[in-house]
Amino acid sequence: MWSRPKLLRSLILSCKDKESLAKIHALVILTGLHRNSNALLIKAYARIADTLSARHMFDKMPQRGVDVWNAMIIAYSREQNHDEVVSLHRQMIVEGVKPDSSSFTIALKACASLLDLRTGEEIWFRAIEFGYEYDAFVGSSVLNLYAKCGRIDEAASVFYKMPRRDLVCWTSMVTGYIRSGRSLEAVDTYRRMQKEGVEADGVVMLGLVQACASLEDSKLGFSIHGYLIRRDHPMDVVLQTSLVDMYAKTGKLEFACRLFRKMVYKNVVSWDALISGYAQNGFPVNALEMLVEMQSCGFEPDLMSLMSALLACSQVGFLKLGKSIHGYVARRLDFDQVSGTAVIDMYSKCGCLSYARALFDRTKTKDLIIWNAMIASYGIHGQGKEALSLFLKMTESLKPDHATFASLLSACSHSGLVKEGRYWFHLMQSEFKILPGEKHYLCMVDLLARAGQVEEAYQLMGSMSTEPGLPIWVALLAGCYNHGKLLIGEIAAKKIIELNPNDLGVYALISNFCAKERKWNEVAGLKVIMKQTGIKKIPGYSAVEVNGNFHSFLMEDNNHHQYKAIVQFLEKLDHEMRIMEYLPDIELLWYDLEAT
């Protein structure tokens, strides 16, 4: 037969509502068993979400042991009242009650939720003083605190000192590395986890998919997707959307689309992932078609999908739709600096620089990104002096960053402002203490090479702390080709071939350069390389929007319904240009004749 305390305990644990528990509470008081049942009653009140009664009872207790304090702290933790958890933990210390593992664990968990690293470290150091440094639960909580607060190195230090690392600890490390932008280390941590025989859960797998997207590693992404399929892992909308996003960001749009179409349930984020993937990979028409389909399926576009659509409009010059999206964002969503920057970029790339500037001037609060976008817009249109003027105005209130100088130097390059480019490239380092990166060197080499200062551009490349990348060598070779600098051009051509580009346009540039030197054997050799490696040119096209309709033109394409009229008009222009004594560059024509 049960003893009275055991029976009472069973009754308290079985209570499901406030009324029943109040009756049991009264019985406890009448029988005089309340001293041994206080912590249990507080837990019971907390379990039925009556924290007020639990606290009322807690405050009236003359003596409170660690079990009672923990019961009250857990009650607040369950209702996500993290500030009160931390406050009670501090009060507990002040009153001289020695915390145990649960006390420290829950307090650290509250600090992690609040992202309060300072208080969390105070609690952690106190836990060490009380001998809980190697406690599995306390260690797991402080590990989670450091990871969530972006202090992943401190998290790793705790992690590798832990005598036992469970799935929660491994998950904290993997997600912590991803949150800190260190995706490669997240993958390495997962591999160590596998070696120790710990089975990954959905959170880890989701993090790994996100890491693959960040690293643009489709091979690893395929491997993880295959693992999920083989293990028959539950595929919810979050995980499936992350896979779509991963495939899109790694350029595997066919797989992204196929997986998207198989999804039983889709949300707005799922549509965003595919629309963004199409826009970012240079398939603007597909992106815009997906936006229309998204709306036809009953989904309202959010800011992410609309920003991708604006990018697509800027790629094809679809001004009318771009204006419509601008209006939609202004009417229905918060028109902030992010959306403002995207709209400015769209107007600029669609040829409406005046619209871009008008929107820029109307923006009350301008951050560095929107200034950079407007400076870059002037650069795209070859208005380097206007870009410089805007840059000087910006420096009156904001300090430029590396992206600002990249935009400014690019504007100088497109406008042929060699003197100004040299001046600001020097000042960027001496006055603003910004070390030049790959983009800055690319802009300067392009600027100098375009102006015929190929020797200076080559010397500048020699001052780089890292090996110049392929775009820099291509910019140098283009300058050599245009200005007949054959000696340096040969060096650039050889270096480009060493770097083994997969772009047919680059091979064409090298081939034309060799043809200019009449090195037909090299030209033939390049054609053999292109044939052996299977490099094929993705056909480029011109695009224009007329009266809301999108028209694209491929070379030798005669399928357009106004093809004959267009050809007649081009012939008329050609005739007028010849009358004005315009002579086209026939050098490549000679190359084609001689090569045959």
N, C-alpha and C positions, 0 to 999 in steps of 0.2 A: 504494500500500500504506500502511496506517495506521502511524503512529509508535507507539512503546511507550506514551507518556503518554496518547495518544488512545485506544488500545486498553484501557488500564487504566481510564480514565474511563468508557468504554462498559461495561466489566464491572461496575464499582461501581454505575452507574446501573441496571443490569439486575437486580441482586440483589433478591429478594423475601422472603428469610427470613434469620434470624440466622446459621444454620450456613453458608450460602453466603457471606455477607458476612464472617464470621470468617476463612474460607479466603482470600478476596481480600485481606483486611487483612494476613494473614500473608505473602502473596505480595508485597504492597507493601513490607513491612519487609525481606524478603529481597532484593528488587531495588533497595533504596535509594531508592525513589521516594516514600517516606512524607512527606517535607518538602513536596512539592508537592501532596499528596493528602489532607492532614489535614482541611481544611475540607470536602472532598467526602465523606470517610468519616464525619465527624460528622453531616453532612446525611443520609447514607444510614442511619446508625444511628437517627437521629430519624425518618426516613420509615417505618421498620419498627417504630416505637414502642419502641426499645431506648435510652431516654434515659440509663439508668444506664451503659451501655457508652460512649455518646457523652461523658458527663461524666467518666468515668474516663480516657478518652483526652485530653479537653480539659485536665484538671488536670495531666497528666504533660508537657504541651507546654512547653518552656522559653521559647519566644517565640511570641506569639499576635498575629497581625495582625487588622485589623478584620473580615476575611472569616470568620476562625475564631470570633471573638466573636459575630458575627451568626448563624453557623450554630448555635451553642449556644443563643443567645437564641431563635431561631426554633424549636428543638427543644422548649424549655419552653413556648413560646407555643402550639405545636400540641397539647400535652397539657393546655392550660388552667392551667398552673402560673404564674399571673400574678405572684405574690410573688417567685418565683425570677427571672422576667424582669427585674423592677425591681431586684432585688438584684445581678444580673449587670451590668446597665447601670451601676449606681453603681460597682461594682468596676472596670469597664472605664475609667471616667473617672479613678478613683484611680490606676490603673496607667499613665495617660498615653496611652492609646490614643484617637485621635480618631474619634468616632462619625461615621457617614455617614447618609444619608437613611433607610436601612433600620433602623439602630440606633434612631433617634429615633421612627420610625413605629411599630415594634413595642412599644417601651417606653410610648409614649403610648396605644397600644391596650390594653396591660395595665392602665394606670391607669384607663382608661375602664371596663374590666370590673370593676375593684375599687372604682369610684366614688371614687378617691383624687385629689381635685382638687388638693390641696396639692402632692403629689409630681409630678403631671402638669404643673402650672404651672412647677415647678422645671425639669423636663425641657424644656418648651416655651421658657422663657427662655434655656436653654442652647443650644437649637437655633437661636434667633435670633442668639445670639452667634457661633455657628459658620457663619452665613450661610444658614440653611435656612428663613428666614421665609416666603419665597414658593415653597417647594417644594410641589408639588401633593400628594404623598403625606403629608408631615408636616402640611401644612395640613389635609388631610382628617381626619387622626387627632386633631388638637387640636380641630377643629370637633366631632367626635364626642364627645370628652371633655367639652367644655363643655355640649353638648346633653344628654348623659346625666346630668350632674351638676346640671341645672336652671339653668345659667348661660347662658340663651339669648341674652341681650343681648351677652355676650362672644363667644358663638358667631357671632352676626350680624356683629360687628365683624371677626372673622377671615374670615368668609365673603365679605364684600363687598370685602376687600382681595386676595382670591385672583385671580391672573391667569387661571386656568382652573378652571371649576367643573364637575365631572363629575356623573354620576347619584348617586354615593355622597354627595357633598356636599349636593346638593339634598335627598336623602332624609333626611340627618341634620337638616337645618333644618326640614323639614316635620314629622318625628316629634318633634323637639325642642320645637317650638312646641306640639304637641298634648300632650306630656308635661308641659309647663309650664302647661297650662290656657289657652293663648292660641290657640284654634281659628281665630279670624278671621284672625290673622296667618299661620296654617298654610295657609289657603285662598289668601290673597294671594300667598304664596310659591309655591304651586303654579301660580298664574296667570302669575307672572313666569317660572317654569320653562317653561311652555308657549310663552311669547313668545320665549324663547331657543332653542326647538326641541329641548328635551331630552324624550325619551319617558319617561313615568313607568312605574315597575315596580310589582309587586304590593304591595310595602311602602308605597309612596307612596299607592296607591289605597286600601289598607286604612286608612291614617292619615286620608285624606280622608273616608272613610265615618264613621269615629269622630268627626271634627270636625263633620260634619253632625249627628250624634246629639247632640253637646254643644251645638251652636248651635240645635238643633231646627229646622233649615232643610230642610224636606222638598223644596222646589223644587230646591235644589242636589243633594240626595240622589238625586232622580229623574234629574237630569242625569248624575251620576257612574255610576249604575246603567246608564243607557242607553249611556254611553260604553263600559262594560265589555262589554255585550252586543254592541255594534257591532264592537268590536275582537276579539271572540271570546276575551276574556281568560280564562285558566284560573280557574275558580271552585272553590276548595277550601272545606273546611268552615269554616275561620276567616273567610274573606271573606264567605261566605254568611251565617254567623251574625252577623257585624257588620252586614250589610245588614238582617237581620231585626231586630236591636237598634235600628238607625237608624230604620226605619219605625215600630217600636213606640214609641220615644221621641218621635217627631214626631207621634204620634197616628194614623198611617196603619196601623191594625191589620189592615184587610182585605188590604193588600199584604204586611204582615208574615206573616200567616197563609198567604197564597197561596204566598209564597216558601218558607216553612217546609215546607209540604206537598210542594213539588217537590224538596226536598233529598233526594238519594239516600242520603247518609250524615249522620247527626245524632249529636252528642255531648251530654253533660249541659248544656254551656254553651248549646247551641242551644235546648234546652227552657227553660232559665232565662230566656233573652232574651224568649221569647214569654209565659211565665207572668208575668214581671215587667211586661211591656208591658200585659197585660190588667189586672193589679192596679193599676198606676200610673195607668191611664187610666179607672179607675172601672168596670171590668167584672169584678167579683169572682167571679161564678159561672163565667165562662169560665176564669178563672185556676185555680179549684179543679178544674174539669173537666179542664183540661190536666195538672194534677198527677196526677190519677188515670190519665189516658191515658199519661203518662210512665212510671208504674210498670208499667202493663199491657204496655208495650213493652220491659220489662226493664231500665229505667234506675232506679238508686237516686237519690232526691232528694238534692241537696247543700244546704249552708247557704243559698245564694242562693235556690234555688227554695222552700225552706221559709220563708224570711223574706218572700218575696212572698206565699206562701199565708197566713201570719199576717196580713199587711196585708189580704188579701182577707177573711179571717175577721172582722177588726175592722170592715170596711166594711159587712158584712151581719149582724153580731152572731152569727156562727156559733160559739158558745162551745164546743160539744162537740168539733167538729173542731179548734178552737184548742187545747183541752186535749190532744188526741191528738198534735198537732204538737209541743207543748211536751214531752210525754213522749218522743217520738221523738228530738228534739234532745238531751234530757238523757241518753238511753240510748246513742245511737249516735254523736253528734258532740260536739265540744268546746263546752260551754255557757259561752261567754265573755260579755263585756260587750255585744257587738253583739247576739247572740241574746237575751240577757237583756233588753235594752232593747226589742227587738221584741215579746217575750212580755208585758212590762209594758204596753206600748202596746195590745196585743191585749186583755188582760184589762180594762184601763180602758175601752176603747171598746165592749166587750161588756157593760159594766155591772157588772163584778166588781172594784170598786176595792179591796176587802179582799184579794183574791188578788194584785193588782198590788203592793200594799204589802207583803204577806208575802214575795213573791219579792224585792222590793227590799231588805227587811231581811236576807234570807238571803244576798244577794250580798256577798261579803267585800271584794272590791276594787271600789270604785265610782269611775268616772270622771265627768267633767262631763256627758257625754251622758246617762248613766243617771239622774243627779240631775235634769237638765232634763226628761227624760221623765216622772219621777214628779211633779215640780212641775206640768207641763202636765196630767197626769192629774187631779190635784186641781182644776185650773182648769176642765177639761171638765165635771166634776161639780158646778161651782159652789161648791166648798169653798175659797174664797179664803184664809180664815184658816189652814187647814191647809197650803195651798201656801206661804204666807208663813212659817209656822213651820218648814217643811222647808227653805225658802230660807235662813233664819237659821242653821239647823243646818249646812247645806252650807258657808256662809261661814267656819265655824270651821276647815275644812281645805282648802278650795279657793276660788280666786278666780273669781267668776262671769264669764261672757262675754256677748256680745250675745244669744245664744240663750237664756241663762238669764233675762235680763231680759224678753225677749219672752214667755217662758212665764209669768213672774211677773205681768207687766202684763196678759196675757190672762186670767189667773186673777182678778185684781182686777176686770177688766171684766165677766167672767161672774158675779161675786159682788156687783157694785155697790160695791166698796170704793174710793170716789172719793178720800178723804183719803189712804189708803195708796198708791194709784196715783200721785197727785201727788208724794208724798214720795219714793218710790223712783225715779220718773222723773227727779227733780231730782238725787238722790244718784248715780244711774247716771252722770251727766255730771260732777258736782262731785268725787265721791270716787273712783269707779272709772274715771274718764277714758274712758268709752265713749260715743262720739258716737251719738245716736239715728238709727236707720235707718227705712226705710219701715214695717217691721213694728211698731216701737216707737210711731211716730206713729199708726199704724192702731189699735193697742190703746188708746192714750190718747184719741183722737178717739171711738172706740167707747164707751169708759168714760164720758167726759163727756157724749156725746150721749144715751146710755141714761139717764143721771141727769138729763137736762133741761138740762145746762150747755152748751147749744148755742153760745152766744156765746163762751164760753171755748174750746170746741173749735175754732171758726172762727179765733179769734185764734192758737191754737197752730199751726194749719195755715199761717198767715201767717209763722211763724218758721222754717219749713222751708227748708233751703238748696236743695232741689230742688222742682220742681212736684209737688204731691200727686197720687198715682195714683188710678185709678178706684175701688179698694176704699175709700179714705179718704173720697172724696166720697159714695159710697153709704152708708157708715156715718153720715156727717153728715146726709144726707137722711133716713135712717131715723129718726134722733133728732128731726129737725124734724117728720116726719110724726107720730110718737108723742106729741110734746109741743106740737104746734100752732104751731111757730116758722115762720111762713109766709114772712117776708122772707128769711131766710138759706136757707130751703128752696128758694125760687125760684132763688137764686144757684147752689145745689148742683145743682138739676135741669138748669139751662141748661149748667152745666159738664159734667155727665155726658153730655148729648146731644152736646156739642162733641167729647168724647172718643170718641164713636161706639161704644158698647158693642154687642156681638153677643148679649148675654144677654137673653132675653125676660123673665126675672125682674126685671132692672133696669128695663126699660121698664114692667113692671107696677107697680113701686114708684113710678115717676114719674107714671104714669097715675093711680094711687090718690091720690097727693099732689095732683095737679091737680083730681081729683074732690072732694077734701076742701075745696078753695078754690072749688068750683063753676065751674071753668074748663073747661066742656064743649067749647069749640072746641079747646083744647089737647089734651084727651083724644082727640077725633076725629082731630086731626093726628097724634098718636102712633100711632093705629091705622093711618092711611094709610102712615106711615113703615115700620111693621112689615110691612105688606102688600107695599109696594114693594121692600123689601130682602129679603123672603122669610124673615124671622126666624121660626123655629118653635120651640115649646117642646118640649124633650126631656122626655117624661113621667117625673115622679118617682114613686117607689113606696116604700111602707113594707115592711119585711121583719122577719120574726121566725123564730127557730128553736125548734121544739117537738119534744121527744123525738128529736132527731137529724135531723128533717126540716125543710127550708127552705121557708118560705111567703112569697110576695111579693104585694102588693096594689096595683093601680092604681086610680085614681079611676073610679068607675062600672063597675068590673070585677065581674061576678057569676059568674065561671067557677069560683070555688073550691068544692070539694065540700061545705064547711060554711058556705056563704054565708048561707043562711037563719038558721042558728043564730047566726051572728055578728051579723046585722042585728037579731035579736030581743034579743040581749044589749046591743047599742048603744042600742036604744030603751029598754031598762030603765035603763041608765045616764043617758040623757037625761032620763027621767022623774024619777029620783032627784035629779039636779042641779037640775031646776026646783023640786022640793019644797024644796030648800035655798036657793031664791031666787037661784040663779046666773043672771045675765043675760049672754048673749053680746054681743059688739060687733056691732051691726047696721048700723054706718055704711056698710060696703061693700055691704050689702044695699040700702040706700037709693040708693047710687050705681048699682047694677045696674038698679033700677027706673026711676030718672030717666033713665039713659043710653038705655034702650029707649024 
